[in-house]
Amino acid sequence: MPDSKQVDASADAENTVLEVTLKAGKLTAAQKRWLQKGLGQAGGKLPLFDDNGREIPARTIRACIDAGWAEPWFSNPIKPDWLVCKLTPAAIEALSASQKVKKS
């Protein structure tokens, strides 16, 4: 009986790794650029603006939230339409998986 539980656990782990790799393959270039910005920030805070001072498109932010790669952090009372977000553990896994896929 313990052997079958161990096999099930390793199969689940393999499925999780495969799922993360597949999700990482679905990252668009814009999503990947935006999410990578959070890797070097305290708490994984994601920027509201790109390097050129342009606002990150709401479509990119919403897509990342829907995929589980970003989550709203807090509401901005001065600018309630701005989505202040942070990285999720799934985003960190997806970004690292996308690096592994790129190297292969």
N, C-alpha and C positions, 0 to 999 in steps of 0.2 A: 504494500500500500504506500509506504513512504516514497518508493521509487517513482510511482505514477505522479505524485504531487510535485516531485522535483522536476519531472519532465514537463508537466503543465506550467510550472513557474518559468522554466527556461523558454518555453514556447511563447508565453505571454510577454516575456522580456524581448524576444526577437520580434514579435508583432509590434510592440511599442516602438522599438528602434526603426522598424520599417515604416510605421505610420509617421514618425517624426521626419524621416528622410523624405517621404512623399510630400508632406506638408512643406518642407523646406524647398522642394522643387517647384512649388506653387508660388513662392515669393516673387513678386515682380521686382524689377530693378529699383523702382522708387520706394517700395516697401522695405526692401533690404537696406537701402541707404539710410532711410529714416530710422529703422530699428537699430542699426549699427551705431547710430549717434548716441543711443541710450546706454551702450555698453560701458562707456567711460564716465558716465554721470552718476552722482550720488543717488542711490535708490533706483537707478535705472530710468531717471526722468527723461522723457522724450521731448525734443525741441518743438516749438510752435512755428519756427521759421527755419528756412534752409540757410546755407552758407552765403547766399546772395541777398538775404533779407526778405525773401518771398515767403508768404505763409504756406505752410504744408497743406496741400489740398485735403479738404474734409473727407473726400472719397478715399484717399489713402489711409487716413486715420480710421475711418469707419470699417474699412476692409480688414485692417489689422486687429481691430477690436472684435469684429465678427469671427475672425479666425482664431482668436484667443492669444494673439501675440502681444497685444497691448491691452491695458485696462485703464479706465478713467481713474485719476488719482484724487483730484479734488476739483470743486467748481470755483471758478474765478468770478467773484461778485462784481468786479468792474467790467469784465468782458464775458458774460455768461455763454456766449456762442463759441468761445474757445474751448477746445477739449484738451485739458492738461492731463497727459497720460504717462504711464510708466511701463517698462517691460514686464512681461510675465515670465515665469520659468520656461514656459513652452517656447517663447521667443528666443531665449538663450539657447535652448536645445535646437531649434530650427536653424538659427544662425550658425551654430557649430556644425550641424549636419550639412548645411549648404557648403561650408568650407571643406568638409570631408568629401562631398560629392564632387566639388570643383577640382580637388587634388587627384581624384581617381581617374 
